[in-house]
Amino acid sequence: MHKVIFDTDPGVDDAMALLFLHHHPEIDLLGITTVFGNAEIEITTRNALYLKREWKIDSPVSRGAGETFIPHRVSHEPPKFIHGDDGLGNIGVPEVTDVHPDPRPAHRFIVETVRANPGEVTIVAVGRMTNLANALKEDPEIVDLVKEIVIMGGAFDVNGNVTPAAEANIHGDPEAADVVMTAKWPVVVVGLDVTMQTVMTRSQLADIRDAAGTSRARLLFDLSQFYIDFYEGLVDDGMVVHDSCACVYVVAPELFKTRSGVIRVVCGGIADGQTIQKPDGRGFGPSDWDGDLPSQKICTEIDAPAVLKLIHDVIVAVRED
């Protein structure tokens, strides 16, 4: 079993990733921590609580950061044109749910859960890295206790998606991302280099809905329609399942190829949020890249059809709500 904390900003593709984690038989979902990004922190937390209720997820939800690691850094408005005003495709999520969050802030939930399960916890982070950076600030020693950090974010050999240089999750809090990438815990980055190749079509999503025959799958289909409409003209009648790719990596890393090397994040200027890797074995002149920095992995190739099939099979395998 993979013990997982899901750090997320629901978000449409976050919702699919959450359902995948909830259904996968080899995932023990220890908790869901929320962060601002696809919507304000009040909305992403409400969305996580709503999905917890609708999908009968037992795992606690812990509210996380509502602003950047460096307080008052200039932030951009949430991308309502992508995820809708309610963050879940304008399906009419109720303003208030009868489910309550864990009393601990997300960074403390992460610290305490990791310490309670030393060497066993994988953190799948598919939003801004703020909660992870705050956890490291509170308890730097957890780097020796985390099994792995799997991140959806970044763009290395391709352009970004919010600027030519930067991907949205990293661009939203570059300083936090740089702290996380340079910490001495094992990191795998599943970025736009591979996620943009992984497109689930509207018909494939309808097949999941029909094959599963559950209210969970119907809700997933409904909340995804606004997101698919956003991708019109960018992909062929479908949506990019960014966050689910990171979840798939946890259980099926053989579907990816990786490259190792030091990773840094540009903080400021025209390339704010750009992710850069110095590949292991490449020689360069003396610079700030030298020193005691850890080698981390980035995904460079993906078996997209196999990833999509696995998402399909895991979600439809559970036939009861």
KOLLUM-434141 format. One record per residue (C-alpha): chain; z, y, x. Coordinates in steps of 0.1 Angstrom, whole numbers. Layout:
! residues N
 gugu    up north  east
    A     Z     Y     X
...
//
This chain:
! residues 321
 gugu    up north  east
    A     0     0     0
    A    -8    35    11
    A    21    59     3
    A     4    92    -6
    A    14   128   -13
    A   -15   146   -30
    A   -16   183   -21
    A   -39   200   -45
    A   -51   230   -65
    A   -65   215   -97
    A   -95   223  -101
    A  -121   200  -115
    A  -129   179   -85
    A   -92   177   -78
    A   -88   161  -112
    A  -112   133  -104
    A   -95   128   -71
    A   -61   126   -88
    A   -74   100  -113
    A   -88    79   -85
    A   -55    79   -66
    A   -36    71   -98
    A   -59    41  -106
    A   -64    27   -71
    A   -43    -5   -68
    A   -35     2   -31
    A   -22    37   -36
    A    15    45   -42
    A    13    81   -53
    A    47    95   -42
    A    41   130   -55
    A    17   158   -63
    A    22   192   -47
    A     4   223   -59
    A   -10   253   -41
    A   -30   283   -51
    A   -67   283   -47
    A   -90   272   -75
    A   -67   292   -97
    A   -34   310   -93
    A    -3   289   -86
    A    10   291  -121
    A   -23   277  -134
    A   -28   250  -108
    A     8   238  -114
    A     4   238  -151
    A   -29   219  -147
    A   -12   192  -125
    A    16   189  -151
    A   -10   186  -179
    A   -29   159  -161
    A     3   141  -153
    A    11   140  -190
    A   -24   132  -203
    A   -30   104  -177
    A     6    91  -178
    A    13    96  -141
    A    49    89  -132
    A    47   108   -99
    A    66   141   -97
    A    48   174   -95
    A    62   201   -71
    A    51   237   -73
    A    39   251   -39
    A    27   282   -23
    A    13   311   -43
    A     3   332   -13
    A   -10   327    22
    A    11   315    52
    A    11   350    66
    A    24   369    36
    A     1   395    20
    A   -30   384    38
    A   -60   396    18
    A   -70   369    -6
    A  -100   366   -29
    A  -100   361   -67
    A  -100   325   -79
    A  -135   311   -85
    A  -134   311  -123
    A  -172   308  -123
    A  -168   274  -107
    A  -137   259  -124
    A  -134   280  -155
    A  -107   305  -166
    A   -82   276  -171
    A   -91   259  -138
    A  -102   227  -156
    A  -136   236  -170
    A  -125   257  -200
    A  -114   227  -220
    A   -85   246  -235
    A   -55   235  -215
    A   -24   245  -234
    A    -5   274  -218
    A    28   254  -217
    A    33   216  -214
    A    65   197  -221
    A    65   183  -186
    A    86   200  -160
    A    81   202  -122
    A   103   188   -95
    A   130   214   -87
    A   121   214   -50
    A    93   237   -36
    A    63   218   -24
    A    70   222    13
    A   105   209    10
    A    93   180   -12
    A    69   171    16
    A    96   173    43
    A   121   152    23
    A    96   126    12
    A    83   122    47
    A   118   118    61
    A   126    93    35
    A    95    72    44
    A    91    76    82
    A    58    66    95
    A    45    56    61
    A    33    88    43
    A    -3    99    42
    A    -8   135    30
    A   -41   141    13
    A   -46   178    12
    A   -76   191    -8
    A   -67   228   -12
    A   -54   255    11
    A   -32   242    39
    A    -3   266    31
    A    22   240    19
    A    16   219    50
    A    20   249    73
    A    52   258    55
    A    65   223    58
    A    59   224    96
    A    76   258    98
    A   107   244    81
    A   108   211   100
    A    85   208   130
    A    98   173   137
    A    79   158   108
    A    48   156   130
    A    63   124   145
    A    70   110   110
    A    37   114    91
    A    13    85    91
    A   -18   107    87
    A   -31   140    73
    A   -65   137    55
    A   -80   171    47
    A  -109   181    24
    A  -121   212    41
    A  -140   228    68
    A  -177   228    79
    A  -186   219   115
    A  -223   212   119
    A  -233   228    86
    A  -228   262    69
    A  -198   270    48
    A  -198   275    11
    A  -180   309     7
    A  -196   325    38
    A  -222   311    62
    A  -193   303    85
    A  -165   291    63
    A  -156   265    37
    A  -134   276     7
    A  -101   258    14
    A  -100   269    50
    A  -112   304    43
    A   -84   308    18
    A   -57   305    44
    A   -71   302    80
    A   -38   307    98
    A   -23   279    78
    A   -53   256    86
    A   -51   264   123
    A   -14   255   123
    A   -21   222   106
    A   -51   213   128
    A   -33   220   161
    A    -1   202   151
    A     5   169   169
    A     1   146   139
    A   -30   126   132
    A   -56   146   112
    A   -89   136    97
    A  -111   163    83
    A  -135   154    55
    A  -156   185    53
    A  -189   198    39
    A  -208   179    66
    A  -203   148    44
    A  -190   159    10
    A  -222   178     2
    A  -241   145     4
    A  -219   129   -23
    A  -232   140   -57
    A  -222   124   -89
    A  -248   129  -116
    A  -240   137  -152
    A  -253   103  -162
    A  -231    85  -137
    A  -201   104  -150
    A  -211    94  -186
    A  -213    58  -174
    A  -177    61  -161
    A  -166    75  -195
    A  -184    48  -215
    A  -176    19  -192
    A  -139    28  -191
    A  -136    35  -228
    A  -103    54  -223
    A   -91    88  -232
    A   -85    94  -195
    A  -122    89  -186
    A  -133   110  -216
    A  -111   139  -205
    A  -125   136  -170
    A  -160   138  -184
    A  -152   168  -206
    A  -135   189  -180
    A  -164   182  -155
    A  -192   197  -176
    A  -185   233  -167
    A  -184   223  -130
    A  -217   205  -133
    A  -233   236  -149
    A  -222   256  -119
    A  -240   232   -96
    A  -273   236  -115
    A  -300   245   -90
    A  -278   234   -61
    A  -278   197   -68
    A  -298   175   -92
    A  -279   175  -126
    A  -245   166  -111
    A  -215   178   -91
    A  -203   174   -56
    A  -171   153   -55
    A  -156   170   -25
    A  -119   160   -30
    A  -125   124   -40
    A  -142   119    -7
    A  -109   126    11
    A   -91   101   -12
    A  -118    75    -6
    A  -113    79    32
    A   -77    67    28
    A   -86    34    14
    A  -121    29    28
    A  -125    47    62
    A  -153    23    71
    A  -175    43    48
    A  -174    72    72
    A  -183    79   108
    A  -160   103   127
    A  -160   124   159
    A  -129   133   179
    A  -119   165   195
    A   -97   195   194
    A  -101   216   162
    A   -94   253   159
    A   -99   277   130
    A  -112   313   134
    A   -86   337   120
    A  -102   371   113
    A  -136   388   117
    A  -170   379   104
    A  -164   342   109
    A  -129   342    93
    A  -121   306    84
    A  -147   289   105
    A  -137   254   118
    A  -148   245   153
    A  -144   213   172
    A  -145   208   209
    A  -157   172   211
    A  -138   149   234
    A  -157   143   267
    A  -176   176   266
    A  -170   198   296
    A  -166   236   293
    A  -153   263   316
    A  -116   273   315
    A  -107   289   282
    A   -81   291   254
    A   -94   256   244
    A   -76   241   274
    A   -40   230   273
    A   -18   207   252
    A   -39   206   221
    A   -43   173   201
    A   -76   156   195
    A   -83   152   158
    A  -111   135   138
    A  -138   151   117
    A  -162   131    95
    A  -198   134   105
    A  -215   107    84
    A  -208    91    50
    A  -221    62    30
    A  -224    83    -2
    A  -237    56   -26
    A  -208    33   -16
    A  -183    61   -20
    A  -196    69   -55
    A  -196    33   -65
    A  -160    29   -53
    A  -149    60   -74
    A  -167    45  -104
    A  -152    10  -100
    A  -117    22   -95
    A  -117    45  -125
    A  -133    21  -149
    A  -111    -9  -137
    A   -81     4  -158
    A   -91    -1  -194
    A   -58    10  -210
    A   -45    45  -214
//
